[in-house]
Amino acid sequence: MKQCVILVGGKGSRLGEITKNFPKPMLDVNNKPFLLHLIEQIKYFGFKEVLLLAGHSANILDSYFDTKSFSDIKIKIIKEKIPLGTGGALINAYKYLDDNFFLMNGDSIIDGNWLSIIENFNNNYDVSMALVKENDCSRYGSVNLDKNTVISFTEKNKNSKKGFINGGVYCLNKKILSQYELENLSFEQDILPTLVKNKRVAGSEIKGFFIDIGTPESLEFANESNWSKAKKAVVFDRDGTLNIDNGYTHKVRDLKWKPGAISLIKYLNDLNFLVFVATNQAGIAKGIFKENDMHLFHCEMQKQLRKKGAHIDEFYYCPYHIDGCIDEYKIDSNNRKPKTGMLDKIFQKWNLKKENMLMVGDRDSDIQCANNFDIYSIKYNGLDNLLNLKDNINKKLLE
């Protein structure tokens, strides 16, 4: 799935005057529009297209995105002429929807691996939804499960106990909308309950920070929260660690994962750890392959990971080598391991602490790089199942 649809048409009436003539998802949170936090997360998860289903004050969205450009992701705004509700907005956008797509609310965010709900999206379910555990479900209402199947919803203010709430992120099969006429409908109240009654909705818990900006109190909390506080990060070498290295591996057809590599990445994603790749790619400097070949290889890695509900947050690479034959790459770069340039970029951009970082690699240069940067490291022997490293990773970063 490459398409993510965001519902941004609500009036935000509980926020009073500040959203009277302004779309709620465009309110500033941590010095930028809340919607931008969602789009950045979507981009890191590998989506290629975002549809914004707009209604209330859609002109604000038009003006903002007319002046913004995003690399590697296409953004399209679809406007409704009259208020249609969340369900009506989807039907209004029907012809633009992929057969299967992700859907999310524009006024809430889960800073966790919601991509993993794709695991439950199969022939048995038309919808897979992300659930978040709350100590008091009264404000949101709760979601009741039988194993992975959603069996019912409890209304707001009816359950103050600990339980699951709707996290506002879904995988959808487009065909569920085909039976509805274009009218004012709620996805949550008019469409989902019917699917739940027919046992066509799956639900799974997503661990991570959850916030919505639907009330003055929650908006204030969102602005006061440091979402990246105490984030853990694992940085992997690529060739010989994540994938089999046959020497300057760069062709998509040559991608073969090490045993347990995808499972370990998914495990770390589900723990809400950041996952990065830091790789020396001297083959570019030596003219063996081009930078674009490497990017295609990384795209294929992400594609295969996403099918399993996993992802790499960002790839960092060094195409330089002092002995290269391509002039623009013939540089003694600080990014080339065992130097620490790539680790420093990760550290700075993602606002990390060194005690929360760990590097996994199969070469002495990987371990020396980690030592030079003063972070934890694990040397992989290139033979064992990578998933076996999870306990060692937990011991270093969680204990």
Beta strands, then each sheet from edge to edge (+ up, - down):
strand 1: 3-7
strand 2: 28-29
strand 3: 32-33
strand 4: 49-54
strand 5: 74-79
strand 6: 100-105
strand 7: 108-112
strand 8: 127-134
strand 9: 142-146
strand 10: 149-154
strand 11: 163-173
strand 12: 201-205
strand 13: 208-212
strand 14: 233-236
strand 15: 274-280
strand 16: 314-318
strand 17: 357-361
strand 18: 376-379
sheet 1: 5+ 4+ 1+ 6+ 11- 8+ 12+
sheet 2: 2+ 3-
sheet 3: 7+ 13-
sheet 4: 9+ 10-
sheet 5: 16+ 15+ 14+ 17+ 18+
end
